Amino acid sequence: MLGRLAPRARAWALRDAVRSTECRYTASRYFAARASASPGATERPNKTQTTLMYLSTVVIGMVGLTYASVPLYRRFCQATGYGGTIQRKESVEEKIARHAKEDAPVTREIVVQFNTDVSDKLQWRFTPCQRTVKVRPGESSLAFFTAENLSSEPITGVSTYNVVPMQAAVYFNKIQCFCFEEQRLQPGEKIDMPVFFYVDPEFATDPRMDDITNLVLSYTFFKVDE
């Protein structure tokens, strides 16, 4: 009986030795792979940090450009008169005082026409009290507009404006105006709103203005949602 068990025991011992050898070989390959992969593993976080820093720099730069674009666009409009924006190299009061000291009066007359509109949602009647006014460059003038609430409830409106021809708008200066200010009218209420404006005398000396004899000041009223 003992003779029969000895070969089987030897087989089991050989099998255990083989398994032990395979385990050691597998373990050695595993740790060798870990060791060879460790440099790349340390490089990946560095690459990730570099990418995040680059993206953060781009985002900060874009945000800064967005904030800077607003004053830059405003300066562009004021320098070129784009969209009817009035140029502001000096205040209107300074211009009036400076040109009042000059002895050469301007005889050329300009016809300023007034145009009014209201949005479809605004139940107002909005009209100019005068259709045209004749002015000379260097002179200030006053015009009036009337707004009336035709509805049965209080309504608040606000107006925008523009001056055409666009190339001449840089010489049109509003000293006092109701534009961009909210106007609240009760049912049936009617008000008069003044516009005090001034045409720069340099209009008469600009050769680009030689063929321009009319300016149009337009206002549009919109309903303010409450």
C-alpha positions in Angstrom: 0.0 0.0 0.0 2.8 2.4 0.9 4.6 1.6 -2.4 1.5 2.6 -4.3 1.2 6.0 -2.5 4.8 7.1 -3.0 4.6 7.8 -6.8 1.4 9.7 -6.3 3.0 11.8 -3.5 5.9 12.5 -5.8 3.5 13.7 -8.5 1.8 16.0 -6.1 5.1 17.5 -5.0 6.2 18.0 -8.7 2.9 19.7 -9.4 3.3 22.1 -6.4 6.8 22.9 -7.5 5.7 23.8 -11.0 2.9 26.0 -9.7 5.3 27.8 -7.3 7.7 28.4 -10.2 4.8 29.8 -12.4 3.6 32.1 -9.5 7.1 33.5 -9.0 7.5 34.1 -12.8 4.1 35.8 -13.0 4.9 38.0 -10.0 8.2 39.0 -11.4 6.6 40.0 -14.7 3.9 42.0 -12.9 6.4 44.0 -10.8 8.7 44.5 -13.8 5.7 45.9 -15.8 4.9 48.2 -12.9 8.4 49.4 -12.7 8.6 50.1 -16.4 5.2 51.9 -16.4 6.0 54.2 -13.5 7.9 56.9 -15.5 4.9 57.4 -17.8 2.5 57.4 -14.8 4.5 60.3 -13.3 4.5 62.1 -16.6 0.8 62.0 -17.1 -0.1 64.2 -14.2 2.5 66.7 -15.4 1.0 66.8 -18.9 -2.5 67.1 -17.4 -1.4 70.1 -15.2 0.2 71.7 -18.2 -3.0 71.3 -20.3 -5.1 72.8 -17.4 -2.8 75.8 -17.1 -3.0 76.4 -20.8 -6.8 76.2 -20.9 -7.0 78.5 -17.8 -4.8 81.1 -19.5 -7.0 81.0 -22.7 -10.2 81.4 -20.7 -8.8 84.3 -18.6 -7.6 86.0 -21.8 -11.0 85.6 -23.5 -12.8 87.0 -20.4 -10.4 90.0 -20.4 -10.9 90.6 -24.1 -14.7 90.5 -23.5 -14.5 93.2 -20.8 -12.1 95.3 -22.8 -14.2 95.2 -26.0 -17.0 97.3 -24.5 -15.0 100.5 -23.9 -13.0 99.8 -27.1 -16.3 99.7 -29.1 -17.5 102.8 -27.3 -14.3 104.6 -28.2 -14.6 103.4 -31.8 -18.2 104.8 -32.1 -17.2 108.1 -30.6 -14.2 108.4 -32.8 -16.0 107.5 -36.1 -19.7 108.4 -35.4 -20.6 104.9 -36.3 -24.4 104.2 -36.0 -25.2 107.9 -35.4 -23.1 108.0 -32.2 -22.0 111.5 -31.4 -18.3 112.3 -31.3 -17.0 113.7 -28.1 -13.7 115.4 -28.5 -14.8 118.3 -26.2 -18.1 119.1 -24.4 -20.9 120.9 -26.2 -20.5 123.8 -23.7 -16.8 124.1 -24.6 -17.6 124.1 -28.3 -20.2 126.8 -27.9 -17.9 129.0 -25.8 -15.0 128.5 -28.2 -17.0 129.3 -31.4 -18.7 132.3 -29.7 -15.3 134.0 -29.6 -14.9 133.6 -33.4 -15.9 136.6 -35.5 -16.8 134.8 -38.7 -20.5 133.9 -38.6 -21.8 131.0 -40.6 -24.5 131.9 -43.0 -25.2 128.4 -44.4 -28.6 127.0 -43.2 -29.4 123.4 -42.5 -32.9 122.0 -42.4 -33.4 119.6 -39.5 -36.4 117.3 -40.0 -38.1 115.3 -37.2 -39.5 111.8 -37.5 -41.4 109.8 -34.8 -42.5 106.2 -34.5 -44.0 103.9 -31.8 -43.8 100.2 -31.5 -46.9 98.1 -32.1 -47.2 97.2 -28.4 -47.3 100.8 -27.3 -50.7 102.5 -27.3 -49.3 106.0 -27.6 -49.6 108.9 -30.0 -46.1 110.4 -30.5 -45.6 113.3 -32.8 -43.2 116.3 -33.3 -44.7 119.7 -32.6 -42.8 121.0 -35.6 -41.8 119.0 -38.7 -38.7 121.0 -39.5 -36.4 123.6 -38.0 -33.8 125.7 -39.9 -30.5 126.2 -38.1 -27.0 127.5 -38.9 -23.9 125.6 -37.9 -22.8 126.9 -34.5 -26.3 127.7 -33.4 -28.4 125.8 -30.8 -32.1 125.2 -31.3 -35.1 123.8 -29.3 -37.7 121.4 -30.5 -40.7 119.8 -28.8 -42.4 116.4 -29.1 -45.8 115.3 -27.8 -46.6 111.9 -26.3 -50.1 110.8 -25.3 -51.3 107.6 -23.7 -54.3 106.4 -25.6 -55.0 103.3 -23.4 -57.0 102.9 -20.2 -54.0 102.0 -18.0 -50.7 103.5 -17.1 -47.9 102.7 -19.5 -44.1 103.3 -19.3 -42.2 103.9 -22.6 -38.6 104.6 -23.5 -37.2 106.0 -26.7 -34.2 105.5 -28.9 -32.9 107.9 -31.6 -30.7 108.2 -34.6 -29.4 110.9 -36.9 -29.1 110.6 -40.7 -27.1 111.0 -42.9 -24.8 109.0 -40.8 -21.7 110.8 -41.9 -23.2 114.1 -40.7 -24.4 112.7 -37.3 -21.0 113.5 -35.8 -21.8 117.2 -36.0 -25.2 116.9 -34.3 -25.0 117.3 -30.5 -28.0 116.9 -28.2 -27.7 119.1 -25.1 -30.9 118.0 -23.5 -33.0 115.0 -24.6 -35.6 112.6 -23.4 -34.1 109.6 -25.2 -33.2 106.5 -23.1 -35.2 107.9 -20.2 -38.4 106.1 -19.1 -41.6 108.1 -19.5 -44.6 107.0 -17.5 -48.0 108.3 -18.7 -51.3 107.8 -17.0 -54.5 106.9 -19.0 -55.2 109.8 -21.3 -52.2 111.8 -20.1 -50.4 114.0 -22.6 -47.0 115.6 -22.2 -44.6 117.8 -24.1 -40.9 116.8 -24.2 -38.1 119.2 -25.3 -35.0 118.5 -27.3 -32.2 121.1 -27.1 -29.6 120.5 -29.8 -26.6 122.1 -31.4 -25.0 121.8 -34.8 -21.2 122.0 -34.7 -19.9 124.9 -36.9 -17.2 122.6 -38.2 -20.1 121.1 -40.3 -19.8 124.1 -42.6 -16.0 123.7 -43.2 -16.1 119.9 -43.8 -16.0 119.4 -47.6 -17.8 116.0 -47.1 -20.8 118.0 -45.9 -21.0 120.3 -49.0 -23.9 118.4 -50.6 -25.8 117.8 -47.3 -28.6 120.3 -46.6 -30.9 118.2 -44.5 -30.5 116.3 -41.3 -33.2 113.9 -40.0 -33.6 113.3 -36.2 -35.7 110.2 -35.6 -37.2 108.9 -32.4 -38.9 105.5 -31.7 -40.7 104.8 -28.5 -41.0 101.3 -27.1 -43.1 99.9 -24.3 -41.3 99.0 -21.1 -42.5 95.7 -19.6 -43.4 95.9 -16.0 
